[in-house]
Amino acid sequence: EKRQKKKEALVGVSYTVDPKPRAPEALAELLVDPEAARGRRRRDHVTDEAPRAQQVRRVASLGRTKPQVMELIKADAERRDPQHRKPLVILLDGALGLWRLAPQLFKPWKRVTCVLDILHVVGYLWSAANALFGEQSKAGKRWVQQKLTELLRGRVGYVIGGLRQILTKQRLRKSVRETLAKVITFFHNHRRWMQYDAYLAAGLPIG
């Protein structure tokens, strides 16, 4: 960033991965409190269940446009599966421009699933928690894990409704209200790509 001008770095990753169904509760704990999750696994003598990416190809550019970077990823997907026989998962961040571009670009595939990267969702939950409970709060950490578990169970509407209730029924500072409104808008705008219960049941990657 220099003198109010920003140069955007675009990064894309293409890989193959085996399906691995995962439980919402365990994944929420791993994302919010990884030390507790790993300790529980050690006590229960459970090995890491994370699916392993294979044949990873990374593309990063300061010069290419979003469509150009996505074209490179698409070309790599074509090489992996020229007959479009395998299910294709497209993981994206919150930029709505990418969500308009991806379905057009990957239209030839019959089995395409677009997924909002769960790590961006977790970031928005932490923003709300920090506004409500303060940073590094144990109550905030529990709140994030509870809300994330609900989202991973597919209860996006329930989480949005709870946030709206907080916004309308509690007396909050202006900065807190603005943060909650931003989180609600983000979840509402991306709701169709947050069907995490179905994604997890099918063993698809979500982040």
VMD Tcl script that draws the C-alpha trace (Angstrom):
set ca {
  {0.00 0.00 0.00}
  {1.41 3.37 -1.01}
  {-0.23 6.80 -0.99}
  {-3.78 5.44 -0.94}
  {-3.03 2.99 -3.72}
  {-3.18 -0.76 -3.27}
  {-1.75 -3.52 -5.46}
  {-3.66 -6.73 -5.00}
  {-1.90 -10.10 -4.87}
  {-4.03 -12.90 -6.28}
  {-3.47 -16.47 -5.11}
  {-5.05 -19.66 -6.38}
  {-4.48 -23.29 -5.40}
  {-5.46 -26.41 -7.29}
  {-5.32 -29.86 -5.72}
  {-6.91 -33.29 -5.54}
  {-8.24 -34.67 -2.26}
  {-10.12 -37.77 -1.14}
  {-13.57 -37.22 0.43}
  {-13.49 -37.20 4.24}
  {-16.75 -36.74 6.18}
  {-16.20 -34.73 9.37}
  {-18.27 -33.90 12.46}
  {-19.31 -30.25 12.97}
  {-18.49 -30.27 16.70}
  {-14.96 -31.65 16.28}
  {-14.16 -29.30 13.41}
  {-15.45 -26.25 15.28}
  {-13.24 -27.10 18.25}
  {-10.23 -27.61 15.98}
  {-10.74 -24.21 14.32}
  {-11.39 -22.24 17.52}
  {-9.34 -24.09 20.14}
  {-6.78 -26.26 18.32}
  {-4.75 -26.99 21.45}
  {-7.78 -28.44 23.24}
  {-8.73 -30.44 20.14}
  {-5.24 -31.93 19.78}
  {-5.09 -32.71 23.51}
  {-8.41 -34.53 23.29}
  {-7.13 -36.55 20.34}
  {-3.99 -37.54 22.22}
  {-6.02 -38.65 25.25}
  {-8.40 -40.64 23.05}
  {-5.51 -42.01 20.92}
  {-7.12 -40.61 17.76}
  {-4.93 -39.81 14.76}
  {-5.32 -36.63 12.71}
  {-8.40 -36.95 10.52}
  {-7.64 -34.01 8.25}
  {-7.81 -34.90 4.54}
  {-4.48 -34.57 2.73}
  {-4.21 -32.52 -0.46}
  {-2.39 -34.22 -3.33}
  {-0.68 -32.84 -6.46}
  {-0.87 -29.29 -5.14}
  {-0.31 -26.46 -7.61}
  {-0.12 -22.87 -6.39}
  {-0.47 -19.74 -8.50}
  {0.33 -16.26 -7.19}
  {0.51 -13.04 -9.16}
  {0.72 -9.28 -8.76}
  {0.19 -8.70 -12.47}
  {-2.61 -11.02 -13.57}
  {-6.30 -10.20 -13.22}
  {-8.81 -12.30 -11.29}
  {-10.14 -13.97 -14.48}
  {-6.60 -14.77 -15.62}
  {-5.65 -16.42 -12.34}
  {-8.89 -18.37 -12.30}
  {-8.28 -19.45 -15.92}
  {-4.95 -20.96 -14.81}
  {-6.72 -22.88 -12.06}
  {-9.38 -24.00 -14.51}
  {-6.71 -25.23 -16.98}
  {-5.12 -27.29 -14.21}
  {-8.52 -28.76 -13.30}
  {-9.02 -29.68 -16.97}
  {-5.71 -31.54 -16.98}
  {-6.69 -33.48 -13.87}
  {-10.17 -34.40 -15.10}
  {-10.67 -33.71 -18.84}
  {-13.94 -35.66 -18.94}
  {-15.39 -33.80 -15.91}
  {-16.23 -37.07 -14.18}
  {-15.15 -36.09 -10.68}
  {-16.92 -33.63 -8.39}
  {-15.32 -30.18 -8.44}
  {-15.25 -27.97 -5.36}
  {-14.55 -24.24 -5.69}
  {-13.48 -22.58 -2.43}
  {-13.58 -18.79 -2.45}
  {-13.26 -15.92 -0.01}
  {-15.92 -13.26 0.43}
  {-15.28 -11.18 -2.72}
  {-18.60 -11.21 -4.57}
  {-16.84 -10.54 -7.88}
  {-15.24 -13.98 -7.64}
  {-18.63 -15.55 -6.96}
  {-20.00 -14.02 -10.15}
  {-16.99 -15.17 -12.15}
  {-16.56 -18.76 -10.94}
  {-19.96 -20.23 -11.98}
  {-19.54 -18.81 -15.48}
  {-15.99 -20.08 -15.88}
  {-16.67 -23.59 -14.57}
  {-20.09 -23.97 -16.20}
  {-19.04 -27.01 -18.33}
  {-18.64 -29.11 -15.17}
  {-21.81 -30.96 -14.19}
  {-20.87 -31.57 -10.55}
  {-19.69 -28.23 -9.19}
  {-20.02 -27.11 -5.57}
  {-19.11 -23.56 -4.56}
  {-18.11 -23.16 -0.91}
  {-17.42 -20.06 1.16}
  {-14.05 -20.66 2.84}
  {-14.84 -21.43 6.47}
  {-11.76 -19.52 7.66}
  {-13.34 -16.27 6.45}
  {-16.51 -17.18 8.35}
  {-14.48 -17.79 11.51}
  {-12.84 -14.38 11.08}
  {-16.23 -12.66 11.00}
  {-17.38 -14.56 14.09}
  {-14.27 -13.40 15.94}
  {-14.99 -9.80 14.90}
  {-18.46 -10.06 16.43}
  {-17.15 -11.79 19.57}
  {-14.42 -9.20 20.12}
  {-16.98 -6.41 19.76}
  {-19.40 -8.05 22.21}
  {-17.06 -9.52 24.82}
  {-13.71 -7.82 24.29}
  {-10.56 -9.33 22.82}
  {-9.03 -12.49 24.31}
  {-12.20 -13.14 26.32}
  {-13.00 -16.72 27.37}
  {-16.70 -15.94 26.97}
  {-16.02 -14.70 23.44}
  {-14.08 -17.85 22.60}
  {-16.94 -20.06 23.81}
  {-19.41 -17.92 21.86}
  {-17.41 -18.28 18.63}
  {-17.18 -22.06 19.03}
  {-20.92 -22.33 19.71}
  {-21.89 -20.18 16.73}
  {-19.41 -21.95 14.45}
  {-20.83 -25.32 15.47}
  {-24.30 -24.12 14.53}
  {-23.07 -22.86 11.17}
  {-21.35 -26.19 10.47}
  {-24.63 -27.92 11.30}
  {-26.24 -25.89 8.52}
  {-28.13 -23.48 10.81}
  {-27.07 -20.27 9.10}
  {-30.50 -18.67 9.46}
  {-30.51 -19.44 13.18}
  {-27.14 -17.70 13.67}
  {-28.21 -14.68 11.60}
  {-31.44 -14.45 13.61}
  {-29.55 -14.57 16.90}
  {-27.25 -11.78 15.80}
  {-30.22 -9.68 14.72}
  {-31.84 -10.17 18.12}
  {-28.69 -8.96 19.85}
  {-28.61 -5.98 17.53}
  {-32.23 -4.98 18.12}
  {-32.76 -5.90 21.79}
  {-29.51 -4.90 23.46}
  {-28.18 -1.41 24.06}
  {-24.86 -1.38 22.25}
  {-22.21 1.14 21.35}
  {-22.26 2.42 17.80}
  {-19.02 0.59 16.92}
  {-20.46 -2.71 18.17}
  {-23.68 -2.20 16.23}
  {-21.71 -1.47 13.06}
  {-19.61 -4.62 13.50}
  {-22.64 -6.84 14.06}
  {-24.43 -5.32 11.07}
  {-21.38 -6.04 8.91}
  {-21.27 -9.67 10.06}
  {-25.01 -10.15 9.47}
  {-24.74 -8.68 5.96}
  {-21.78 -10.92 5.11}
  {-23.58 -14.08 6.23}
  {-26.79 -13.04 4.47}
  {-25.03 -12.28 1.17}
  {-23.11 -15.58 1.19}
  {-25.75 -17.84 2.72}
  {-26.23 -19.96 -0.41}
  {-22.56 -21.01 -0.23}
  {-22.66 -21.87 3.49}
  {-24.40 -25.27 3.38}
  {-21.69 -26.74 5.56}
  {-23.77 -29.64 6.92}
  {-24.14 -30.99 3.38}
  {-20.48 -30.28 2.52}
  {-19.19 -32.07 5.63}
  {-21.51 -35.05 5.16}
  {-20.24 -35.44 1.58}
  {-16.64 -35.22 2.76}
  {-15.89 -32.04 0.80}
  {-13.14 -29.59 1.79}
  {-14.52 -26.37 3.27}
  {-11.38 -24.33 3.97}
}
mol new
graphics top color blue
foreach p $ca { graphics top sphere $p radius 0.5 }
foreach p [lrange $ca 0 end-1] q [lrange $ca 1 end] { graphics top cylinder $p $q radius 0.2 }
display resetview
